[in-house]
Structure formats: structure tokens, C-alpha cells
Amino acid sequence: MHINQELSFPSMGCGTWAWGNQLLWGYKENMDEQLQAVFNLCVSNGVTLFDTGDSYGTGRLNGRSELLLGRFSREYQGVNQENICIATKLAAYPWRWTRQSMVKACHASAKRLGRKVDLVQMHWSTANYAPWQEVGLLDGLADLYEQGQVKGVGLSNYGPQQLQRVHQKFAARGVPIKTLQVQYSLLSTYPVTQLGLKDVCDQLGIKLIAYSPLALGILTGKYSEKGPFPKGIRGLLFRQLLPGVRLLLACLQEVAESRNKTMSQVALNWCICKGTIPIPGAKSVQQAQENIGALGWQLDSNEIAALDQAAASTDKVMVQNIFQTK
């Protein structure tokens, strides 16, 4: 008999992809103290959902994000402590294909965290390239829930057809899907406008989590077409995208100025108004503080309509995750 406590989700979470990732985000171990401060600030302000993955961390730092989260949540003492929800995504590595491999992966995550995983998520669907692989992995996720190892199960990068298929499979075992996360922002409306995922999630009682809600930083307004650009892959992407998103950024700026908020705060609030839980990342206290400023107020319908229109008329949009399914 499994006892799964209820999961409660805040209006906004915090993504921890950058915590341990040197390649894309330039992580260094001397940042850990700052990251603990970010964690504390988030939790004390009601941002209690932390999204991580067992593949987060570069090279020898693999699993680093989970290790840090485990340490931070143990050391945190204060308000909302009991609401901390650690959501980890298990990667569908080619060598993982049995249900037992998923159960083992989750145990390894729990070990790094020094606590149980609250929400276990499938990092991506293998439906596009190895549909057979997914069968065992999904069974393993459901096993974890049945064994009471986790409070809930979620998916990531699934489209409506796949989502409904998995929902049926899980419902037959009495396993509810709590969350689905997709890349969603003013520069990536595709999952909602084209795939209609929000409606499907609402029908099935699934919360939609928006990752990359600031489009890797493009929507912060901190980068101009002339540069300087961030280093590496992000820089290349920004060079391509920025000229095509002028109108959207201008609209964001206008709303931000009239509201006395920052562009990031408006972009995050837009995600919340759309009924999703954005999970922006934060590597510094200043960034976390800015993200928290997206809470406690709401854009009105005219502002949302103006932003929707600007988003629909952009020349360029974010590249969709290659694993996103139909």
C-alpha cells in the first residue's frame, strides 16, 4: 500500500539547469554560497518548487545540481520549509530501457539529494526515435509512485497525443500525472497555440510547467542586437534571434515601463496569467529577486492581448526542443 502525500505547487518555481553546468552557463564551484542564498530567498518568498535533472552538471560535475539542492534544502531553516518541492527529471539515456533502470536512477537521485524526490519526471519522450524504449521507462515511473518513493509523477517535452496515451496507461494503474513541462514563453508559444497542450492538461487535471520562460535571457531586454552577447551557444542563438524580435521586445518594454516592472517580470507574469508555472533560472540573488518581482500582481487583459499579438508577429522564435513530441 503506497501513501503518496499531496503535492502543492507555487505560482512560480526555480529552474536549476545552470547549477553545475559549465558548458552553457559557466558554473564554477565558488558560486555555491551565492546559490544557497538564491535558494533561501526563493523559499522564503514562496518559490518552493525547484526543478532539476539527473543529467544536470557538466562532466565530472554530473548530478551536481541535485547534490547542491539536497544540501541547500537540509541547511534551510525558515518559512515555507515544509513546502519545498524538489522535482527531478530522469534522462532517457540509451542504456536505460528497463523499468528497473528508472527505479535505480531515482534512488541515485534521492541519494544525491539526501531525501526522497518529491516529483519524478521523464526528461523527454523517446517516441520520435525509439518508441520501444519508452515502455519500460514509463512503467518504472509508475512503479516509483506505487512504491511510495515519490509524491508525484510528471512528464517533460510531451505533445498532446503522447500525453493522452501515457495518461491512459497510467490511469489504468491509478497513477495520476501531476505535471507536464514544455518550453513556453513569449518566444515559444508553440506548445500552447499550435499543439493546444494547455487545454489537454486542463481536461486531465495536469499542471503545465513553463521552462525557459525568458527564452534563455532574450526576453530580459539585457541584450541588444549590437552585442555584447553571452559566450558560446547562447551567443550564436541571440545573434540569430534578436533582429526578428524587435517588436516583441518593444511591446514588453512598453508594458514594463507603464507597470514600473522589468521586462523579465512582465514576461514571467504573462506565463502565470496563461495558467502555467514558469521556472526561470537564477544564478545570483539579484536575478532571484527580480524573478520574485513577477509575483503579487497581474497583467490586465489588454496588456496580455498586446503581448500575444506581438508574440504572434515575430519573425523568429525559439528553436523547439528536438525531443518535443506531437
C-alpha positions as CSV (number, residue, x, y, z in Angstrom):
1,M,0.0,0.0,0.0
2,H,1.6,3.3,-1.0
3,I,0.9,6.6,0.7
4,N,1.5,9.5,-1.5
5,Q,1.2,12.9,0.2
6,E,-0.4,15.7,-1.8
7,L,1.9,17.9,-3.8
8,S,1.2,21.6,-3.7
9,F,2.7,23.8,-6.4
10,P,3.5,27.6,-6.1
11,S,2.7,30.1,-8.9
12,M,6.4,30.1,-9.9
13,G,9.3,27.8,-9.4
14,C,13.0,28.0,-9.9
15,G,15.0,26.1,-12.6
16,T,18.4,24.8,-11.7
17,W,19.9,23.8,-15.0
18,A,22.7,26.3,-14.5
19,W,23.7,24.9,-11.1
20,G,26.6,22.7,-12.1
21,N,26.5,23.4,-15.9
22,Q,29.9,24.8,-17.1
23,L,29.3,24.4,-20.8
24,L,26.2,26.6,-21.3
25,W,26.1,28.6,-18.1
26,G,29.7,29.0,-16.9
27,Y,29.1,27.4,-13.5
28,K,32.1,27.4,-11.0
29,E,32.2,25.8,-7.6
30,N,32.9,29.1,-5.9
31,M,29.3,30.1,-6.8
32,D,27.8,27.6,-4.3
33,E,27.4,30.2,-1.5
34,Q,25.6,32.6,-3.7
35,L,23.3,29.7,-4.9
36,Q,22.5,28.8,-1.3
37,A,21.4,32.4,-0.9
38,V,19.3,32.2,-4.0
39,F,17.7,29.0,-2.7
40,N,16.9,30.6,0.7
41,L,15.5,33.8,-0.9
42,C,13.2,31.8,-3.2
43,V,11.8,29.5,-0.5
44,S,11.2,32.4,1.9
45,N,9.3,34.2,-0.8
46,G,7.1,31.2,-1.6
47,V,9.0,30.0,-4.7
48,T,9.2,26.4,-3.3
49,L,9.4,24.3,-6.5
50,F,12.9,23.5,-7.7
51,D,13.3,21.8,-11.0
52,T,16.4,19.7,-11.6
53,G,17.5,16.7,-13.6
54,D,19.9,13.8,-13.0
55,S,21.8,14.9,-16.2
56,Y,22.4,18.5,-14.9
57,G,26.0,19.2,-14.4
58,T,28.9,19.0,-16.8
59,G,31.4,16.2,-17.0
60,R,32.7,15.3,-13.5
61,L,30.1,17.6,-12.1
62,N,27.3,15.3,-13.3
63,G,24.4,15.3,-10.7
64,R,25.8,18.5,-9.2
65,S,22.5,20.3,-9.3
66,E,20.9,17.6,-7.2
67,L,23.8,17.5,-4.7
68,L,23.5,21.2,-4.2
69,L,19.7,21.2,-3.9
70,G,20.0,18.4,-1.3
71,R,22.5,20.4,0.7
72,F,20.6,23.7,0.4
73,S,17.3,22.2,1.5
74,R,18.9,20.5,4.5
75,E,20.5,23.7,5.6
76,Y,17.5,25.9,5.1
77,Q,15.5,26.8,8.2
78,G,12.7,29.2,8.0
79,V,9.3,29.9,6.5
80,N,7.9,27.5,3.9
81,Q,10.4,24.8,4.8
82,E,7.7,22.1,4.7
83,N,6.6,23.2,1.2
84,I,9.9,22.7,-0.5
85,C,9.3,20.5,-3.6
86,I,12.2,19.0,-5.4
87,A,11.3,17.9,-8.9
88,T,13.9,15.9,-10.8
89,K,13.9,14.7,-14.4
90,L,15.4,11.3,-15.2
91,A,17.1,11.3,-18.5
92,A,16.1,8.7,-21.1
93,Y,19.7,7.7,-21.8
94,P,20.0,4.9,-24.5
95,W,21.3,2.5,-21.8
96,R,18.2,3.0,-19.7
97,W,15.3,0.9,-21.1
98,T,14.1,-1.4,-18.3
99,R,11.6,-0.3,-15.6
100,Q,14.3,-1.2,-13.1
101,S,16.7,1.3,-14.6
102,M,14.3,4.1,-13.9
103,V,13.8,3.0,-10.3
104,K,17.5,2.8,-9.8
105,A,18.0,6.2,-11.4
106,C,15.5,7.7,-9.0
107,H,17.2,6.0,-6.0
108,A,20.5,7.5,-7.2
109,S,18.9,11.0,-7.4
110,A,17.4,10.6,-3.9
111,K,20.9,9.6,-2.6
112,R,22.4,12.8,-4.1
113,L,19.6,14.8,-2.6
114,G,19.8,13.1,0.8
115,R,16.0,13.0,0.7
116,K,13.2,11.5,-1.4
117,V,12.4,13.0,-4.8
118,D,9.0,14.8,-4.4
119,L,8.1,14.9,-8.1
120,V,9.9,12.5,-10.5
121,Q,9.7,13.4,-14.2
122,M,10.5,11.7,-17.5
123,H,13.1,14.1,-19.0
124,W,12.0,13.5,-22.6
125,S,10.0,11.1,-24.7
126,T,11.8,8.6,-26.9
127,A,8.7,8.3,-29.1
128,N,10.4,10.2,-32.0
129,Y,13.3,7.8,-32.4
130,A,13.0,4.7,-30.1
131,P,9.3,4.2,-29.2
132,W,10.1,0.7,-27.8
133,Q,12.5,2.2,-25.2
134,E,9.8,4.3,-23.5
135,V,7.6,1.4,-22.4
136,G,9.9,0.2,-19.7
137,L,10.8,3.7,-18.6
138,L,7.2,4.8,-18.1
139,D,6.5,1.5,-16.2
140,G,9.4,2.4,-14.0
141,L,8.0,5.9,-13.3
142,A,4.6,4.4,-12.3
143,D,6.4,1.8,-10.1
144,L,8.1,4.6,-8.2
145,Y,4.7,6.1,-7.4
146,E,3.2,2.8,-6.5
147,Q,6.1,2.1,-4.1
148,G,5.6,5.4,-2.4
149,Q,9.1,6.5,-3.4
150,V,7.8,9.8,-4.8
151,K,4.8,12.0,-4.2
152,G,4.0,12.5,-7.8
153,V,4.9,11.8,-11.4
154,G,5.4,14.3,-14.3
155,L,6.4,14.4,-17.9
156,S,8.6,16.8,-20.0
157,N,8.6,17.6,-23.7
158,Y,5.4,15.6,-24.5
159,G,2.8,16.7,-27.0
160,P,-0.9,16.1,-26.6
161,Q,-1.1,12.8,-28.5
162,Q,1.7,11.2,-26.5
163,L,0.4,12.8,-23.3
164,Q,-3.0,11.3,-23.7
165,R,-1.5,7.9,-24.4
166,V,0.6,7.9,-21.3
167,H,-2.3,9.3,-19.3
168,Q,-4.4,6.3,-20.2
169,K,-1.6,3.9,-19.5
170,F,-1.1,5.4,-16.0
171,A,-4.8,5.8,-15.2
172,A,-5.2,2.1,-15.6
173,R,-2.7,1.7,-12.8
174,G,-4.2,4.5,-10.7
175,V,-1.1,6.7,-11.2
176,P,-2.0,10.4,-11.8
177,I,0.2,12.6,-13.9
178,K,0.8,15.8,-11.9
179,T,2.7,18.0,-14.3
180,L,3.9,18.4,-17.8
181,Q,6.8,20.7,-18.6
182,V,7.4,22.3,-22.0
183,Q,9.5,25.2,-23.4
184,Y,7.0,28.0,-23.1
185,S,7.5,31.8,-23.3
186,L,6.5,34.8,-25.4
187,L,9.1,33.4,-27.9
188,S,7.9,29.9,-27.7
189,T,4.1,29.8,-27.7
190,Y,4.1,26.7,-30.0
191,P,3.1,24.1,-27.3
192,V,0.0,26.1,-26.4
193,T,-1.0,27.9,-29.6
194,Q,-0.2,25.1,-32.1
195,L,-0.3,21.9,-30.0
196,G,-3.2,23.0,-27.8
197,L,-1.4,21.5,-24.8
198,K,-2.9,23.8,-22.1
199,D,-6.5,22.6,-23.0
200,V,-5.5,18.9,-22.8
201,C,-3.7,19.5,-19.5
202,D,-6.8,21.3,-18.1
203,Q,-9.0,18.4,-19.1
204,L,-6.7,15.9,-17.5
205,G,-6.0,17.9,-14.3
206,I,-2.3,18.3,-15.1
207,K,-0.3,21.5,-14.3
208,L,1.7,22.9,-17.1
209,I,5.2,24.0,-16.2
210,A,6.9,26.5,-18.5
211,Y,10.7,26.1,-18.8
212,S,12.9,28.7,-20.4
213,P,10.2,31.3,-19.7
214,L,12.7,34.1,-20.5
215,A,13.9,32.4,-23.7
216,L,17.5,31.8,-22.2
217,G,17.6,35.5,-21.4
218,I,16.5,37.1,-24.6
219,L,13.3,38.4,-23.0
220,T,15.1,40.2,-20.2
221,G,15.9,43.1,-22.6
222,K,19.5,43.0,-21.3
223,Y,21.0,42.1,-24.7
224,S,20.9,44.3,-27.8
225,E,21.4,43.4,-31.5
226,K,24.8,45.1,-31.4
227,G,26.0,42.9,-28.5
228,P,27.8,42.1,-26.4
229,F,26.4,38.7,-26.5
230,P,26.7,35.9,-23.9
231,K,29.5,33.4,-24.6
232,G,29.1,30.2,-26.6
233,I,26.0,28.6,-27.9
234,R,23.7,31.2,-26.3
235,G,25.6,34.0,-28.1
236,L,25.0,32.3,-31.5
237,L,21.3,31.9,-30.8
238,F,21.0,35.5,-29.7
239,R,22.7,36.8,-32.8
240,Q,20.1,34.9,-34.9
241,L,17.0,35.8,-32.9
242,L,17.4,39.3,-31.7
243,P,16.8,41.2,-35.1
244,G,13.5,39.3,-35.5
245,V,12.1,40.0,-32.1
246,R,12.4,43.8,-32.0
247,L,8.6,44.4,-31.9
248,L,8.0,41.9,-29.1
249,L,10.8,43.4,-27.0
250,A,9.5,46.9,-27.7
251,C,6.0,45.8,-26.5
252,L,7.5,44.2,-23.4
253,Q,9.4,47.3,-22.6
254,E,6.3,49.5,-23.0
255,V,4.2,47.3,-20.7
256,A,7.1,47.1,-18.2
257,E,7.5,50.9,-18.1
258,S,3.8,51.6,-17.6
259,R,3.8,49.0,-14.8
260,N,7.1,50.1,-13.2
261,K,8.3,46.5,-13.6
262,T,11.2,45.0,-15.5
263,M,10.8,43.2,-18.9
264,S,11.6,39.9,-17.2
265,Q,8.9,40.4,-14.6
266,V,6.3,41.1,-17.3
267,A,7.4,38.1,-19.4
268,L,7.1,35.8,-16.3
269,N,3.8,37.3,-15.2
270,W,2.5,36.7,-18.7
271,C,3.3,32.9,-18.3
272,I,1.5,32.9,-14.9
273,C,-1.5,34.7,-16.5
274,K,-1.6,31.9,-19.1
275,G,-2.1,29.4,-16.3
276,T,1.4,27.9,-16.3
277,I,4.1,27.7,-13.7
278,P,7.2,29.4,-15.0
279,I,10.5,28.1,-13.7
280,P,13.1,30.8,-14.5
281,G,16.7,30.0,-13.5
282,A,18.7,32.2,-11.1
283,K,22.4,32.2,-10.5
284,S,22.5,35.3,-8.4
285,V,20.5,36.8,-5.6
286,Q,19.8,39.8,-7.8
287,Q,18.3,37.6,-10.5
288,A,16.2,35.7,-8.0
289,Q,15.0,38.9,-6.5
290,E,14.0,40.1,-10.0
291,N,12.1,36.8,-10.7
292,I,10.2,37.1,-7.4
293,G,9.1,40.6,-8.5
294,A,6.9,38.8,-11.1
295,L,4.6,37.7,-8.2
296,G,1.8,39.5,-6.4
297,W,0.3,41.4,-9.3
298,Q,-1.3,40.6,-12.6
299,L,-1.3,41.9,-16.2
300,D,-4.7,43.1,-17.4
301,S,-6.4,41.6,-20.5
302,N,-5.4,44.5,-22.8
303,E,-1.7,44.1,-21.9
304,I,-2.0,40.3,-22.4
305,A,-3.7,40.8,-25.8
306,A,-0.9,43.3,-26.9
307,L,1.8,40.9,-25.8
308,D,0.0,37.9,-27.6
309,Q,-0.2,39.9,-30.7
310,A,3.5,41.0,-30.6
311,A,4.5,37.3,-29.9
312,A,2.4,36.1,-32.9
313,S,4.0,38.6,-35.3
314,T,7.7,37.9,-34.5
315,D,9.8,36.8,-37.4
316,K,11.9,34.4,-35.3
317,V,11.0,32.1,-32.5
318,M,12.9,29.9,-30.1
319,V,14.1,26.6,-31.6
320,Q,11.8,23.8,-30.2
321,N,13.4,21.1,-28.1
322,I,14.3,18.3,-30.5
323,F,12.6,15.8,-28.2
324,Q,9.3,17.7,-28.1
325,T,6.7,15.2,-29.4
326,K,3.3,15.7,-31.1
